[in-house]
Structures are given as structure tokens and as C-alpha cells.
Amino acid sequence: MVSTTLATGLLLFGVLLTGGARSEGPVFLRMVIPESDTVETALSRHRFAGSTNPEASVRLNGRALRVYPTGAIAGVMELDVGENVFVFTAALGDGDTVRKTLTLLRTRPLESTGRDSLLVDDALMKPAENLWLRTGDVLEVQCKGTPGMRATFMGGRPLRELSPTETGGIEGVYRGIKIIGLDDSLVSAPIVFVLEDSLGRTATRASQGRVTTVDRLLPIVGLTRGERPFFNAGLGTDRLGGAKLEFLVPGIRLLITGKAGDQYRVELGEGMEAWIPEQMVRLEPEGTPPPFSLTGSWVVSGNGRYDLVEVALEQKLPWISRQKSKPSRIEIDLYGAVSNTTWITHVGTAREVRSVHYDQVGSRTFRITIELTHPQIWGYAVRYRGTTLEISVRYPPKEPALSSLTVAVDAGHGGSNEGAMGSTGALEKDINLATAQHLRRILEDRGARVLMTRIDDRFSSNTDRLQRVIAADVDLLVSVHANSIGMASDPEAVRGVSTYYRHPCYRELAVTVLDELRATGLRTFGSVGGFNFLLNAPTELPTVLVEQAFISNPDDEELLLDDEFRREIAERIADGLERFVESSND
Ligand SMILES: [Zn+2]
């Protein structure tokens, strides 16, 4: 793949040329954030980033700005409600000057409805999305309108007006609840709100979200579908999606008890629920029995690469797994299963599984505990073969050395997915690839085999990358990214290197790599757990996400643009992997 490597090298060279310092020629001023000259925002402050000639002096509305050695400028603009005009001027000593004007419109924050009107407006209204509810569920409703009115919903049920201290100062927000009862029969019904003044005049409005009660439809049974369906813990969302509870396989039977927007609510064990996107479920015909199985016999065996725990079931049931340390073990809660296990065959070939046992921890929750030989878990997978649950547990590397490992190196983003952008216009995807290529060479020099998830500027989704890594049965996965702050943060204030992990059993890897990265002299932003990043999600192998530095910070960006610095980052990552491998099972 010489040609693509060459192309990548040229591309990076190009970035460095255009992104780095330019000291010749006429004065220029190029803003990259905000992305356009006119911005409408609800934020009270907005960051800016751009670049100019390194020797230019720059003013923002007359105030001198710091120009970094790369020519970067960055900072925050405080915004009043309404129109805010910012004039940037860049000037060279010879008088050559350029001006750039940005207009930021800060939208008016939500205000109380006027007392001189009588109306329900559509702000803050709940339900905002369609809901399926069953008996016992709590329907929470809310509307906003003229303050001080008598407010009701669903034909006379009272609403309570919240005090402005509960609403951030807004008057006229009314809230109510209703516990769904057996005789409630709603089919795609909007919630109708009524405000009434002292003269008996009324205003009404119906919610966008519609409610359906599903008791008469239960049990609704679905089967998981798609490559890697997952459970969400709740309905929360962030830029990487809601917090994920577990990744599953297709064909698992689920009991669906509700829906909010485009996610089904799934009942697992007693008091245990999960949510799953509707496109990951195929609904089964009415009359399909809900998930249930007696557990059959177990076999524990080893095949020289991993140990296998097999549990015979009659159906594919949902599970959630977790890891514990001291002693190290894997716990798998299987939902809808009832113990009928009479024997467990533990074949002498098993090496990593020290013992297995089970507990019926709820009337329909069956817990499998797998005790391990070594303190460090090197990966496990939960799957089905037919309806037999299979848990495979990887062995630690044969030798505690990089030379006995295959390491997956993942250069974040690529192609149309550019990642974050620095003040000079440097793209995260290019920086990640450059560091990842260094890391590949360093790891290969130290005897490791390396699987790159990308070697050029092509797009591939994180799901595809993950599938290739898991299929290739590699030992460790390192994702290389560069960090960036949000639009309302101060780019000059936040910098440093950080590492992230998802499963507690892989925390040590993130901590060890960060510890080595400290030697770069970078400020350390921290080692952060529970990060909801897809490539940190698998239990199949230890994974770590490295955020090399903040590309949004001009000092960090200058470092990231320096190929020697990227090589050093790669060297320190390799040191961290090496130390982890050598010491993980001391
Ligand atoms: Zn990134």
C-alpha cells in the first residue's frame, strides 16, 4: 500500500504547510470558528478561533489579542441578548491591514407568557414525543402559558404551577402527573391542557406527543436484529448517544412494556429496565410467548486460546454482564431464566476459568459468576450458538511482552468525518492518522503485530472498525484522537492529554498509558472512566482512548502540528502498552 501511504504523507505535508506559520506575503485573517460570519445562538458566550500572519498584531473591537507562534488566535466573545458585532483587525508593521466582522445574534431566552393574554404556548410542553405506557406507569405532563390560571389536563385533572425558583425564573409553567390505571384506554391520544381565568374563560392546547396505553396489547415480544444491537440505560442522550448498558447479538427475545419516541422499553428482571432503539427490534406476532427458559446443563472447557462456559437454554435471553475485581470475576445476569441446572461439567482443559457458580437472584433473574485465575481480565465475549449461551474468556498473552501481541491502532475520524479543527485549520483526522502511523512503526519495531483500522484519509464508521478489530482477535485496542472544547468554553483555558476507558476491568490500561504520557511534559487532563465511546464499549479486549491534547487550544495545537511531538506521543503510548502488558498479572 505504498501509494496510499505516500498520498497520506503528501496530505499531511499539505496540512502542515497551509496550517502552520506563514510569515511571508500580505496580511491575512482567516476565522474557522464560528464557521460563518453571522451566527444565531442561544449561548451567552461563544468561542472564536482563527489564524493570521504570526508577526501580525490583532485586535478584537480594539482590544489586543495574543497571536500565537503558529499565527493562531482564539478566545471567547461575551454575548448580550440581540445583535453583537465583533470586528477583528490584523495589521502588519508596514501598515497592511485586514478587517473581519462577525455578527452574533443571541436569541432571547424563554420568557414568561404575558399576564395580559390568556393562552397556552407550545414551549416546554410534555409529552414532547409519543409514549406507550402500561398500568402503573407515571405519565408526567407539563405546559407553559399565562401565569396564575386554574390549570387542568385530561378532562379536569389539576396541574400545579411551579414557582419561578424551580423554572429558572419563568412564571406560568404547570406540571402534573397521572398514574396509568387499568381503565385508562388511550390510543395515540394527545394530552389536552386547559387554562381558565377567574371569569371562566379558557385557553386550550394539545401536546405534540401522543399517549397509547399498551396493557391490552401485552405481552409485546420482539427479537433483537442487526449486527450489534444494544441496550441504553435510559433516555438520556449526549453527542455519542445515551449511556449503553450492554451490546447484544441478533435474535434475542425481549418483553416490551413501553415506548418513548423511537425507543422501546424492555423489562428485564425485577425492577430492571432497559431501552433499545426501535430499528434494532423486530416485533413478533401477537401470542408470541415472552422470554423464558429453564437453564440446562453447563460445560466449562478450554481450547488453548480461550475458555468456554456453555449454558444450555431453550431460547435466546437478554443479559447484562459486569466485571468485579479481587478476586477477578465476570458476572452475567440472564433475564427470564430460572434455574434447573443439575450439573456443571468442568473439563480439565479450562485454564483461565477457576470456577463457575450461579444464583437465582430474582424470580426471573439468573446470575452466572465466573471466577478467573488472573487478576487482569484480557477480554470476554457473550454470544449464542443456537440457544446455548456461550461465554468465551481469553487467556492472558503467552508472554507478558509486546512481542507476543497483536495491537489494533485506531486513527480517529477520516474522510468526510474530519473530527475537530484547530485555530489554524488543522484537522483532527490528519493529526490522528500521523500519530497512529508513528505508533504502528514503534510497536512493530518492538515486535508487536499491528492492525490499523485506517491507513489513509478514508471514512469508516466506528461500528465497522469495531467489527474488524473483534473479528481479527487482537489483544489490545488503542484509539487515537485529539480533544476539543464546546462552543461556550474558553479555548485558551483548557488543554492537556487524557485517556478514557469504559469497563472498570480495563481502567488499569488507561491509567498506565496516561502515566507514561505525563513524560511528554503535557498538562494531564486526567484519566476518565465510563466514557461512552463506541470503541471503548467492547468487553472482548482491553481498550483505551487517547486524546492526545486539545486541538482547540492554540498551544496544544502547535504541539500537535509538530511531527516530532506526535512521534513522542506515540512512543509514550507504546511505553504505556508495554508496561501494562508486562505488569498486568504480577
Ligand atoms: Zn476525535
Boltz pocket constraint, residues with backbone or C-beta under 6 A from the ligand:
constraints:
  - pocket:
      binder: B
      contacts: [[A, 412], [A, 413], [A, 419], [A, 420], [A, 428], [A, 480], [A, 481], [A, 482]]
      max_distance: 6.0
